[in-house]
Amino acid sequence: MLEELEHIPKGGDAQNELRLIYFNRRMRSLGKKGEKKTAKEVLMESVARIKEDHPNFEPEYDEEFFKKRG
């Protein structure tokens, strides 16, 4: 899980919020009662959540890394 977070760099407020939301949602998805979503699914949901408050937000993340985990 922490390896995945290394592929979402730190940045401004919205970028850091993305990291926080991703971390929380990903941990839930990996739990025993989790929804068993892929890393990419969780990332896309997290980006969508950030864009609700920051519509012009352009997330930074390692696309190749998350393609492999989609």
C-alpha positions as CSV (number, residue, x, y, z in Angstrom):
1,M,0.0,0.0,0.0
2,L,2.8,2.5,0.9
3,E,4.5,1.5,-2.4
4,E,1.3,2.6,-4.3
5,L,1.3,6.0,-2.5
6,E,4.8,6.6,-3.7
7,H,3.3,6.8,-7.2
8,I,1.1,9.7,-6.3
9,P,3.5,12.6,-5.6
10,K,3.0,15.2,-2.9
11,G,2.0,18.6,-4.2
12,G,-0.5,21.4,-3.6
13,D,-3.5,21.2,-1.4
14,A,-5.7,19.3,-3.8
15,Q,-2.9,16.9,-4.7
16,N,-2.2,16.2,-1.0
17,E,-5.9,15.7,-0.4
18,L,-5.9,13.2,-3.3
19,R,-3.2,11.2,-1.5
20,L,-5.1,11.2,1.8
21,I,-8.4,10.2,0.2
22,Y,-6.6,7.5,-1.9
23,F,-4.8,6.1,1.2
24,N,-8.0,5.9,3.2
25,R,-10.1,4.3,0.5
26,R,-7.4,1.9,-0.5
27,M,-6.9,0.7,3.0
28,R,-10.7,0.1,3.2
29,S,-10.7,-1.8,-0.1
30,L,-7.9,-4.1,1.2
31,G,-9.6,-4.9,4.5
32,K,-11.4,-8.2,5.2
33,K,-14.8,-6.6,4.5
34,G,-13.4,-4.4,1.8
35,E,-14.9,-4.0,-1.7
36,K,-11.8,-5.6,-3.3
37,K,-11.3,-2.8,-5.8
38,T,-8.1,-2.5,-7.8
39,A,-5.6,0.3,-7.1
40,K,-6.7,2.0,-10.3
41,E,-10.4,1.9,-9.4
42,V,-9.7,3.5,-6.1
43,L,-7.5,6.1,-7.7
44,M,-10.1,7.1,-10.2
45,E,-12.8,7.3,-7.5
46,S,-10.5,9.5,-5.4
47,V,-9.8,11.8,-8.3
48,A,-13.5,12.1,-9.0
49,R,-14.1,13.0,-5.3
50,I,-11.4,15.8,-5.4
51,K,-12.8,17.2,-8.7
52,E,-16.1,17.7,-6.9
53,D,-14.5,20.5,-4.9
54,H,-11.7,21.4,-7.4
55,P,-13.1,21.0,-10.9
56,N,-10.0,22.2,-12.7
57,F,-7.7,19.8,-10.7
58,E,-5.2,17.9,-12.8
59,P,-4.0,15.0,-10.7
60,E,-0.4,13.8,-10.8
61,Y,0.3,10.1,-10.6
62,D,2.3,7.4,-12.3
63,E,0.0,6.3,-15.1
64,E,2.0,3.3,-16.1
65,F,2.1,2.0,-12.5
66,F,-1.7,2.3,-12.1
67,K,-2.3,0.8,-15.6
68,K,-0.6,-2.4,-14.4
69,R,-2.9,-2.4,-11.3
70,G,-6.1,-1.8,-13.1
